[in-house]
Amino acid sequence: LGFGATLPKALLAGLDRMTFYGGAKVGDRTMVDALEPALKALDTGGLEAAATAARHGAEATAAMQKAKAGRSAYIGRQLDGVADPGAFA
C-alpha cells in the first residue's frame, strides 16, 4: 500500500491480510461476507453504497450452509436460515 492510498484501499488491504491469516473468505458465512462487498462499494460508491452492500452481504449468510469459519462454525447446522451474527456485527 503506497503513499496517498485511499481509506477504502487501506481497509481492503487490511481485509486481505485478515483473510490470509484467518482463512475465511466470501461464502464461508462470516463477517467477511458483509465486509468485503461493503469495502468494495465504499471504494466505488461511497458510504451509503457501502452500508447497503454490507446489509445485503450479511443477509445473504442466512441462505448459506454450515459456516466454515468463525464462531458459527462450532454451532453446526442449527443456524440454517438465520443470518450469521458476526456478519451483522
Buried (B, 14 or more C-beta within 10 A) or exposed (E): EEEEEEEBBEBBEEBEEBBEEBEBBBEBBBBBBBBBBBBBBBBEEEEEBBEBBBBBBBBBBBEBEBBBBBEBBEBEEEBEEEBBBBBBE
